[in-house]
Amino acid sequence: MKVLVIGGGGREHAIICALRKSPKVTELLCAPGNGGIAADAKCFPEVKATDLDGVLAICKSEKPDYVMVASDDPLALGMVDMLESNGFKAFGPRKNAAEIESSKAFAKEFMRRHSIPTAECEIFSNYADAEKYIRGKGAPIVIKADGLALGKGAIVAMTLDEALSAARDMLEGGAFGGAGRTVVVEEYMTGREVTALAFCDGTHIVTMPPARDHKRIFDGDKGLNTGGMGVISPVADYTDELAKTAMDRIFKPTIDGLREEGREFRGVIYFEMMLTPSGPKVIEYNARFGDPECETVLPLLKSDLLDVLIACRDGKLGETKIEWSGEASCCVMIASGGYPAKYEKGFEITGIDGCGATVYHSGTQLKDGKLVTAGGRVLAVVATGETLDRARADAYAAAEKIHFEGAYMRHDIGGAR
């Protein structure tokens, strides 16, 4: 089968590497792809992931047997709907189901309707009302842009001034453009975060190994939020008992609720949860593989990824056996200096070959025959092992061998020092 993957980051590189293992895959395409993906698939760098017409033109020209829409923005724009209506088989939720990610306000109201545990909140579209509410609640408190903001739209404000500034920046200052025209102000939950990714076919749901992302830029979970600086899997404090509670109170009610509302979800759903003293609560949903959770979890998959993707689309997940290796995995992101604020691009990257781990390209490109940086998060360095300590040590040993000007990484992913 000829498979087209939509996106151009580390997540898409991990998906393509997993699909390469399938004996059913004869050719891989990627739009737009990146400098690393180009070694594993035919790329279309001129076509952005959000270019619905451009992607449709590729499909009409290349005639892929299957299209995997991996990124959040094209899902929110309805790319799956568009492809299916033009006769192309596509993986991913339709636009109305993807709204659980593209609108945090919708997601919070959905959870209220279906009694799914989450933080208490209120939703605002003007600053005066938000200010009054925030002052009444005090800090710490969480301010979230309603729409998609590259994983940076949630501000955990530890002081009242921080909270008011965040709300003002979003609602009046255009901090996240259209994504911040509405904000969700919610209670600050205590506990440890955990991510559960799951395959869904609209009715059945099969979870992947749990993961823990490290979102802040600096060691010790300090500094600004990023799209993710590293991930570990599995997660020791996410017990079997907590997993069962999450399945009964969060996962199944979410899938059942979406189906009941005419928003049948077929694809990968991402549950970011807080393990609070009163049990797991939803922080947010994503309507696709997380990044860099995808790079961390997919190397543990023993089953044929293409078979699983097809089963999700065809409503046959309940008949499909999915096997995992049982090993541990650690992902360390190497970022451009200055990220997630201002950073420079175009620096040559060396040391990947023979570094001793799997390296997924997130923000790279080929320029004059050289691999150079082209984004904030540049590379995802991933190692697996019998224990998390082994995986973590190998990931860091490999990451230290990779170099480019301004390269930065956290040194405490999963507790490493």
BELDATA-V647465 format. One record per backbone hydrogen bond with DSSP energy under -1.0 kcal/mol. NH is the residue of the N-H (numbers start at 1). CO is the residue of the C=O. If there is no record, write none. Layout:
((NH	CO) (NH	CO))
//
This chain:
((3	27) (4	66) (5	29) (6	68) (7	31) (13	9) (14	10) (15	11) (16	12) (17	13) (18	14) (19	15) (20	16) (22	19) (25	22) (26	1) (27	1) (29	3) (30	42) (31	5) (33	7) (35	364) (38	34) (39	36) (40	37) (41	37) (42	28) (44	30) (47	44) (51	48) (52	50) (55	51) (56	52) (57	53) (58	54) (59	55) (60	56) (61	57) (62	58) (63	59) (65	2) (66	2) (67	89) (68	4) (69	91) (70	6) (75	71) (76	72) (77	73) (78	75) (79	74) (82	78) (83	79) (84	80) (85	81) (87	84) (88	83) (91	67) (98	94) (100	97) (101	98) (102	98) (103	99) (104	146) (107	103) (108	104) (109	105) (110	106) (111	107) (112	108) (113	109) (114	110) (115	112) (116	111) (122	185) (124	183) (130	126) (131	127) (132	128) (133	129) (134	130) (135	131) (136	132) (137	133) (138	134) (141	157) (142	186) (143	155) (144	184) (145	153) (146	182) (147	179) (152	149) (155	143) (157	141) (157	155) (163	159) (164	160) (165	161) (166	162) (167	163) (168	164) (169	165) (170	166) (171	167) (172	168) (173	168) (175	169) (177	174) (179	176) (180	177) (181	178) (183	124) (184	144) (185	122) (186	142) (187	120) (194	273) (195	211) (196	271) (198	269) (199	206) (200	267) (201	204) (202	265) (206	199) (208	197) (211	195) (212	232) (214	230) (217	224) (218	222) (222	218) (226	215) (229	214) (231	331) (232	212) (233	329) (238	235) (239	237) (243	239) (244	240) (245	241) (246	242) (247	243) (248	244) (249	245) (250	246) (251	246) (252	247) (254	250) (255	251) (256	252) (257	253) (258	254) (259	255) (260	256) (261	257) (262	259) (263	258) (267	200) (269	198) (270	286) (271	196) (272	284) (273	194) (274	281) (275	192) (276	274) (276	279) (279	276) (281	274) (282	117) (283	272) (284	272) (286	270) (294	290) (296	292) (297	293) (298	294) (300	297) (301	298) (302	323) (303	323) (308	304) (309	305) (310	306) (311	307) (312	308) (313	309) (314	310) (316	311) (319	316) (320	317) (325	300) (328	385) (329	233) (330	383) (331	231) (332	381) (333	229) (334	379) (335	408) (336	376) (339	336) (341	338) (346	373) (349	371) (350	403) (355	352) (358	382) (360	380) (362	378) (363	378) (365	372) (367	370) (370	367) (372	365) (373	347) (374	363) (378	334) (379	334) (380	360) (381	332) (382	358) (383	330) (385	328) (391	387) (392	388) (393	389) (394	390) (395	391) (396	392) (397	393) (398	394) (399	395) (400	396) (401	398) (402	399) (403	350) (407	404) (408	335) (415	412))
//
